[in-house]
Amino acid sequence: MEHKILLLEDDASLIDGLTYSLAKNGYIVDVAQTVRQAHEYLHKETYSLLLLDVTLPDGNGMDVCSFVRGQGNQVPIIFLTALDEEVNVIRGLDSGADDYVTKPFKLGELCSRIRALLRRCGAGEKDEAKMLSSGPLTIDLLGGRVSMGNQTLDLTVAEYRLLCLLVRNAGQTVLRNTILDVLWDGNGNFVDDNTLSVYIRRLREKIEEDPSNPEHLLTVRGFGYTWRI
């Protein structure tokens, strides 16, 4: 299967290197150099993954990410951030991104992250079960949908996989390193504990009646997290 990627980036030299490397790895790439161009592509094309720069001439990649998620589109999204933009990483993840890489980065590392994210999104669940249920929570594994009571939850790919992992191990403590290994293809170096904490917080905001006093997604201090039915 051919994967099509939208690259939103205004640095011409970086564009050349990225498009060459991505094409060499078998990806079809559309390049947008402004937020406006990105919206034009998104209106007429369907993508397997988005690579979004943060700072652009007419806006920023986080606005594009928020727009995409607002349309109910769960396409995987990776942010490209400069070193001095790392303070914006939390905001980027909150806008719905699945991952980020900090410039300057090695093209090989970026391609590895892309492959890992595409596998996580497209591999599907291998379990014979079609549904996971825990109290008011229901996960449709075939459709990739999650509902809490009568409300359908809008989750990113990473949030969805994190929730499935916790619910499958309900009542057990899932270690932080185990979560990182599962979510990020066995290479925890690609993310840090702060990123996982953001995903946990976002899940609580979507699942818990009182996120500051969770009833289901609990922290086991010094170890990890557990899902309580």
C-alpha positions in Angstrom: 0.0 0.0 0.0 1.3 3.4 -1.0 1.2 6.1 1.7 0.7 9.7 0.9 2.1 12.4 3.1 1.4 16.1 3.4 4.5 18.1 4.3 3.8 21.6 5.6 7.2 23.3 5.7 8.6 26.7 4.4 12.3 26.0 4.6 13.3 25.2 1.0 16.5 23.4 1.9 14.7 21.2 4.4 11.9 20.5 1.9 14.4 19.2 -0.6 16.0 16.8 1.8 12.7 15.6 3.2 11.0 15.1 -0.1 14.0 13.2 -1.4 14.3 11.0 1.6 10.5 10.3 1.9 10.3 9.5 -1.8 13.3 7.1 -1.5 11.4 5.4 1.3 8.4 4.8 -0.9 6.1 7.7 0.2 4.2 10.1 -2.1 4.6 13.6 -0.8 2.6 16.8 -1.4 4.4 20.0 -0.1 2.6 23.0 1.2 4.7 26.1 2.3 1.8 28.0 3.9 -1.2 27.2 6.1 -3.4 28.3 3.2 -1.8 25.8 0.8 -2.1 23.1 3.4 -5.9 23.7 3.7 -6.2 23.6 -0.1 -4.5 20.2 -0.1 -6.6 18.9 2.8 -9.8 19.9 1.1 -9.1 17.8 -2.0 -6.7 15.0 -0.9 -6.7 12.2 1.6 -3.4 11.5 3.4 -1.9 8.7 5.4 0.1 11.1 7.6 0.8 14.9 8.1 4.2 16.4 8.8 3.5 19.9 10.1 6.1 22.7 10.8 5.1 24.9 13.7 6.0 28.3 12.5 4.9 29.4 9.0 4.5 32.7 7.1 0.8 32.9 7.6 0.2 31.0 10.8 1.3 27.8 12.5 1.0 24.0 12.2 -1.0 23.7 15.4 -3.9 25.6 13.9 -3.9 23.2 11.0 -3.8 20.3 13.4 -6.7 21.7 15.4 -8.7 22.2 12.2 -8.0 18.6 11.1 -9.1 17.1 14.4 -12.1 19.4 14.5 -13.2 17.8 11.3 -13.1 14.4 13.0 -10.0 13.3 11.0 -7.7 11.1 13.0 -4.9 11.0 10.4 -1.5 10.6 12.2 0.2 14.0 12.7 3.9 14.7 13.5 5.1 18.2 14.4 8.5 19.5 13.2 9.7 21.9 15.9 12.8 24.0 16.3 14.8 23.8 19.6 13.5 27.1 20.8 9.9 26.0 20.1 9.9 23.1 22.5 7.9 25.1 24.9 5.1 24.7 22.3 5.3 20.9 22.3 2.6 20.5 25.0 0.3 22.9 23.1 1.0 20.9 20.0 0.1 17.6 21.6 -3.0 19.2 23.1 -4.1 20.2 19.7 -4.2 16.6 18.7 -0.7 15.7 17.4 0.6 12.1 17.8 4.4 12.9 17.9 7.0 15.5 17.4 10.6 15.7 16.3 13.0 18.6 17.1 15.2 20.2 14.4 17.8 19.5 13.5 16.9 15.8 13.1 18.3 12.9 11.2 16.1 11.9 8.2 16.5 8.3 9.1 15.1 8.8 12.6 12.1 10.7 11.1 11.4 7.9 8.6 11.5 5.4 11.5 9.0 7.4 13.4 6.7 7.7 10.4 6.9 3.9 9.8 6.2 3.2 13.5 3.2 5.6 13.6 1.7 4.2 10.3 2.1 0.7 11.7 0.3 1.6 14.9 -2.5 3.2 13.0 -3.0 0.6 10.3 -2.1 -2.7 11.8 -5.5 -3.1 13.4 -6.2 -5.1 16.5 -5.1 -8.7 16.3 -7.4 -9.9 19.0 -10.4 -12.1 18.0 -12.6 -9.9 20.1 -14.4 -7.2 18.3 -15.3 -5.1 21.4 -13.7 -4.2 24.7 -16.0 -3.1 27.5 -15.3 -1.8 31.0 -18.2 -0.3 32.9 -19.7 2.6 30.9 -16.7 2.4 28.4 -17.0 0.5 25.1 -14.3 0.2 22.5 -15.2 -0.9 19.0 -12.0 -2.5 17.9 -13.1 -3.0 14.3 -14.4 0.5 13.9 -11.7 2.2 16.1 -14.5 4.0 18.0 -14.7 4.6 21.7 -17.9 5.6 23.6 -18.5 6.4 27.2 -22.2 5.8 27.9 -24.0 7.3 25.0 -21.2 9.7 24.1 -18.6 9.0 21.4 -15.2 10.1 22.4 -12.9 12.0 20.0 -9.5 10.4 20.6 -6.2 10.7 18.7 -4.4 7.5 17.6 -2.0 7.6 20.5 -4.8 8.1 23.0 -6.8 5.3 21.5 -4.0 2.8 21.7 -3.1 3.9 25.2 -6.7 3.4 26.3 -6.9 -0.1 24.7 -3.7 -1.1 26.4 -5.0 0.0 29.8 -8.5 -1.5 29.4 -7.0 -4.8 28.3 -5.0 -4.9 31.5 -7.8 -3.6 33.7 -7.1 -4.0 37.4 -3.3 -4.4 36.8 -0.6 -1.8 37.0 0.9 -1.1 33.5 4.4 0.2 33.9 5.4 3.5 32.2 8.2 1.8 30.3 5.8 -0.9 29.1 3.4 1.8 27.9 6.2 3.6 26.0 7.4 0.4 24.5 4.0 -0.5 23.2 2.9 2.9 22.0 6.2 3.9 20.5 7.3 0.6 18.8 9.7 -0.5 21.5 11.9 2.6 21.4 11.1 4.8 24.3 13.9 7.2 23.2 11.4 8.7 20.8 9.3 10.2 23.6 9.7 11.1 27.2 7.6 10.8 30.4 6.3 14.3 29.9 4.7 13.3 26.6 3.0 10.3 28.2 1.8 12.5 31.1 0.1 14.8 28.5 -1.7 11.8 26.9 -2.8 10.6 30.4 -4.2 14.0 31.2 -6.0 14.4 27.9 -7.6 10.9 28.3 -8.8 11.9 31.8 -10.3 15.1 30.5 -12.3 13.0 27.9 -13.2 10.1 30.1 -13.5 11.2 33.7 -16.3 13.2 35.2 -13.7 14.9 37.4 -10.3 14.6 35.8 -8.5 15.9 38.9 -10.1 13.0 40.9 -10.2 10.2 38.4 -12.3 7.1 39.1 -11.0 4.9 36.2 -7.6 6.0 35.0 -5.5 5.9 38.1 -1.8 6.7 38.7 0.3 4.2 40.6 3.0 6.5 41.9 6.5 5.4 40.9 5.3 2.7 38.7 2.7 3.5 36.0 -1.1 3.5 35.5 -4.0 1.2 36.0 -7.6 1.1 34.7 -10.2 0.5 37.4 -13.5 -0.9 36.3 
